Amino acid sequence: MAVESEVQRAFTETLRFFTAHARAPHYTELARILGLSPEGGRRLMRQAADVADREGAAACWMAADTDYVEGWAPFSNLPTHHRLKIDGREGWYGQ
């Protein structure tokens, strides 16, 4: 299991990426941000989503049978009827 701070950093960097790009990072993008191998990024992203969801801290989940983010509270990586604005800019979908 990853060190708790690594899991927290993966969670936080995923939110930062979502805020900056209006989409979730691919696990290879997260790996690059965190200085990990692609496989390390994939495992840590999944672990961060699992921990957040299990502890009720945030609703984070991956698309079924994939390693792609579907939802990372408060964002949705899929279009929804819930449009979000950040600093007056549109482009995000909410859960």
KAPE-V717456 format. One record per helix or strand of 3 or more residues. SS is the DSSP state (a for helix, b for strand). FROM is the first residue (numbers start at 0). LEN is the number of residues. Records with the same first field share a line. If there is no record, write none. Layout:
BEGIN
SS: FROM-LEN + FROM-LEN
END
This chain:
BEGIN
a: 3-18 + 26-8 + 37-17
b: 59-3 + 68-4 + 82-4 + 88-6
END
